[in-house]
Amino acid sequence: SNTAYVYLSVAFIQMLKALSPVMVYSIGCAIGIEQYTHKRLLNMAVVTVGVMIASYGELNFNAFGFFVQIVAVVVEACRIISVQLVLGKANLKLNSITTLYYVSPICFVFLIVPFAFLELPKLAYGLEITHSIHYSAGVMIANASCAFALNAIIYLLIGRTSALTLNISGVLKDIILIAISAVIFESPVSSTQLVGSSVAFSGVCYYNYRKVSDALAAAATQTSRAQASKGDDKL
């Protein structure tokens, strides 16, 4: 995911991340934690078409960066589904901080391997680095603190709701990031991209609406059955 930022703009990466609900839903259906319906499939198809339009309108398209970001979306979807299984379906009642105790060491191991092969030789032997590095302890500490808080909030959200809720709630974040990228970093955003991202985000918002409606209907049905059961017990 971080590698994609070298080749693609922040705005385009956020547009591609709109595919996250599609990936989460597809994987969820494959392993049986999401229910397949034709309407939801059509909804996910709308999101996918919107992302395809946004990709077609990208002014500085890079095939390798695009491929890396798509792989990152798939891997992120697998990670979110796994967290949902651990926090909910597996009956392991872990809070967000306890989950970080288990996840953080594994993350360190996976990060240290590419660091040892790709970055450490350049730093150790003084080899030329292709991009400038401006190190600041304050910025690094602030970044690490934000990352810790973000992970804790993500695990808390998934534990209380679901993996799809996390992806759906990220729509507003993506829109804000696209706007900030266009203003601060002057990332070029074409009208075709705006149309495509609007279609994709509209599809995600509609899916969110249907998800909430189904949850409310299921809760109302369960309440009605509970009341009916209490009435039968009294009789």
Residue, then its C-alpha position, 0 to 999 in steps of 0.5 A: s500500500n505504501t509502495a503505491y504512493v511512489y507511483l500514483s497520486v493520493a487522489f487516485i489511490q483513494m479512488l481505487k480504495a473504493l473497491s474495498p467494500v467489493m473485495v470484503y463482500s466477495i471474500g465474505c461471501a466466499i467464506g460464508i460470513e456474508q449473504y449473497t444476493h443479486k441486488r448486492l452483486l449489482n450494487m458492487a458492480v456499480v462500484t466497480v464500474g465507477v472505479m474503472i471510469a476513474s482509472y480511465g480518466e487518470l492523467n498520470f496512470n502507472a500500470f505497476g502502481f495500479f497493480v500494487q494498489i489493487v493487490a493492497v486492496v485485496v490483502e487489506a480486505c483479507r486482513i479486515i475479514s480475519v480481524q472480524l473472524v477473530l473478534g466476533k465469529a471465533n468467540l474470542k472476546l478481545n478488546s482493541i488494545t489486547t488485539l494490538y498486543y498480538v498483531s504488532p509483533i507480527c507486523f514488526v516481523f513482516l516489516i523488518v524483512p523488506f527493510a533488511f533487503l531493500e532499505l538497510p543496505k542503502l543506509a548502511y553503505g551510503l548508497e544513493i537513495t532515489h528520493s530525499i529523506h527529511y527525518s524529524a523525530g517529532v514528525m515520526i513520533a506524531n505519525a506513530s501515535c496516529a497509527f497506534a490510535l488508528n489501529a486501536i479505533i479500527y479494531l474497536l469498530i470491527g469488534r462492535t460492528s463488522a468489517l463492511t462497516l469499516n469500509i463503508s464509513g471510509v467513504l467520507k474519509d476518501i472524499i476528504l483525502i481526494a479534496i486535500s490531495a487536489v488542493i495541497f499536493e496539486s494532484p491533477v483530477s480530471s472530470t472523468q475521474l470525478v464522474g467515476s469516483s462519484v458513481a463508485f462512492s454513490g454505490v458504496c453509500y447505497y450499499n450502506y443504506r441497504k445494510v442499515s435497513d436490513a439490520l433494522a429490519a432483522a432487529a425488529t423481527q427479532t424483537s417481535r419474535a421475542q415479544a410473541s414468545k413471552g406472550d406464549d409463555k404467559l398463556 
